[in-house]
């Protein structure tokens, strides 16, 4: 695997780890809050407070599951071998922008070049999939030439 792709994978892994750790920290804090919630004489207030905490815990647990699923997708992308066409786990340079088809992880700068980490189901990735260097796609009414796929 070339060094640019290694750096792209590492950046995506760091993005996921940071998100997972932040969510796990928030969950731990909410679990503490739930344990510290004391029953007051106004029983409805107590129940409402507990329910709000439980709703937030459920929301965070769902987000945590989504990020863990993205981690699995990234591992699958890492194990793919490049066949010369754009697919999960490849980087694509175009005359407009550079993309890394793996997981949606925002903008990544590698060796001074900007890459957009995108999921394989994103609209731009759907246009890029199975294309090779030299081919063109049209996105948002603009023709874009694929310069390199690696």
N, C-alpha and C positions, 0 to 999 in steps of 0.2 A: 504494500500500500504506500502511495507516495506521501511525502511529508505534509502537503497541503491537506489531503484528506484526513490524515491522522490528526492534524490540528483542528479540523472541522469537527471530527468525531469527539475530540476532547472538549471542545467548546460546548457542544451539545450536551455531553455528559455533565459538565460543570453546571450548565443551565438547569438541567433536570435535578441534580443533587441539591442545588441551592433552593429550588422550589419545594422539593420533597422535605428538606430539613426545616424550611420555614413553616410549612403546613403541619409537620409533626410537632414543632414547637408550639404552634397555636393550639393544636389539639390537646397537648399536655396541659397548657394553661387553662383551657376550657374545662378539662376533666377536674383540675384543681378547683376551679370556680364552682363547678357542679357539686363537688364534695363539701365546699364551704358554704353553700347556699343553706341558710337556716330557715326553718319554718317560723313565720311570724304569726301574730294574732290575726293578721289579714291573710287568711289562707289562700285567697285567689291570687294575691300578689306573689306569694311563694311559688304557686303552681305556674304562673305566667313566667316568672324568672327562670324556673327550671326548664320550661318548654322552650323558651328563647335560646337557652344554652344548648339544649338538645338539637334544635333546628340548626344552629350554627355548627355543632359537631357533625351532624349528618352532611351538611354542605361541604365541610372541609374533608370529611372522609371520602366523599365522592370525588373531589378534586385530587386527593391523594391517589385514589385508584386510577384516575385518568393519567396522572404523571407517571405512575408505575407502568401503566400500559404503554405510554410513550417510550419508557425505558426499554421495554421488550421490543418495540418496533425498531428502536435504535440498534439493539443487539442483532436483530434480523438484518438490518441494513448493513451492518459491519461485516456480516458473514457472506454477503453477496459478492460474487466475482464480476468484474466489469467485462461486458462483452462488446464494448464500443458504442453502445446506444444508451441513452438516458434511462435510468431505472432507479429503484430504491437504492440508496447508498452511493449515488454518483454525484459528482459536481459538474455543473454545466456552465461554461462561459459563453455569453452571447455578446453581441455588439451593444446591447442596452444595459445588461446587468448580469451578475453571476449568481447562480443558485446552487444550493446543496439540498438534494432531495432526500430527506430523512424524516425529520420531525419539525413542527413549527417552533422555532426557537429564536425568532427575530433576526437581527443583523449581526454578522460576525465579521471582524476584520482579521485577515490572515496575510502576513507579509505585505501589508499596505493595500491589499485588495479587499473589496467589500463583497461578501456573500450573503444571500438571504437564505436562511435555513427554512425550508418549507416542507409541509407534509405531502405525501404522494397523492392525496385526494384534493389538494388545492387546485384551483382553476389553471394556474400557470404550469404546475407540475403535470396536469392531465394533458396539456398541449405538448410538453417536452418529452413525455414518456415515449420510448422506442425511437426517438429521433437521434440522428448522428450528426457529427460535425459537418458543416456545409449545407445542412438543411435549414429551412426557414419555418417559423411559426408566425401567426398573427394573433396578437393579444391587445385588447382594447383598441382595435383598429390600426395598430402599428405593426409593421412587419419587422421581425427580429431574426437575425441570422445567428445560428449556433456556430460558435467558433471552435469549441473544444468540449469534449466529454471525457471525464476521467474519474 
